[in-house]
C-alpha cells in the first residue's frame, strides 16, 4: 500500500489502508483486511472480494483461520438485497484448501468458535455455488508475508439500491483474541433520469 495513516492507542492501532480501517494487534503484529474492487456496481455486474491476512512479525504463523460469513438480508451489517447470488472463482494465494457451508446456523459463530457449530463443510473444487452461507480456510503465514483469498459474487435478480455488507473474521489457533475487519459494503447503483419531453 502506497500510503496509510496510523493512530496508536493503548491496546490496538488502527491503520487506514486504501481508505479502509484494519485493526492491528501491536503484540501479534498481524493485520486482517477486506476490500472490494468496486463499492458501487451496475445492474447485472459481479464483484470481487479480497481477504488478506498480513504477518508483519519475524516469526511464522501457524494455523490462521480466515472465516467469512457471506451477506444475507437482515444481517447485522445492514445487508438488504433482492434475489440471490452465487459465489465462485475462490482462490487462496497460499494454496490452502477453501471450505464452504450452506447451513444458516454458521451465521451465529466467529473465527474462534465456528468449528463447534456442528455444520457440514465441503471443500471448494471450482465452479459457481449457490446458497453458500460461509467460507473458511486454514493457512500458515510466513514471516513478513501475507495470504490473500479472493472470490466473486454474482447477484441474481438484484435491484437498484441493493446492499451487500459483511466483514472478515480471523483467528490464530492458540491465541486469545480474534482479529476482525470493519464492515465492507457493495451497493447496486441507483440512476435518476431527468429531462424534458417534447413532441416535434
Steps between C-alpha positions, in 0.01 A plus 500: 500500500642835400376698797326460832420689817585341831333590828651336807272401789574326828410150381433520128616712212266592218652527158320648203587291196367610165232696679403210724581428863661178617551424866854410590616320809830658601606191691434256217591725206213357296259681272170385354366692204202463271438705187296508184609632162173685440275623779226600257408260221264516206196277463611155382863554600692268730752616761815358658591488867863482613582361846854556626687385806835672557776370726740787571694312768832317472341165581283272289132473591346154507132417463344837424124471445345736245123476548253693286121505552335602174239778482131428558202732526440600860854433623664728757697674225184649346501284188176546309463356152257333265545159344798278570864474395764244415860482617787370290860531388621454859878505526763503774848639429649247743338206326304416815175312459177701507191359669138613482167431668136568414379470859350825634590403858861601431395865499496502882871412530839669467851404393584356841200273553353426154639147497270421793189591298436141393442591135615311191799649315593404145822571316468748215625340180393762247198638323212715617303424817163619631357523851846516659486658846871504595848403385826444685858398451768387744841620393854569613640850447875541471688777677467838329251341263129497419223271379235628262166326438280632220154408373228632272138565589248509215161646603184356346181709468661792683340844496635853520591592856568144615779478761733210585700540821730280703842472662792258532561313825844355578649298783835331558460176690644519849470878526245685709313741278361517150600773256202625303474760228248783479184456294532517122202580279422474132194673353317470170496843334188714500443716194270800478400601148392860464410716204227655293285313251367678195329415174618635161 
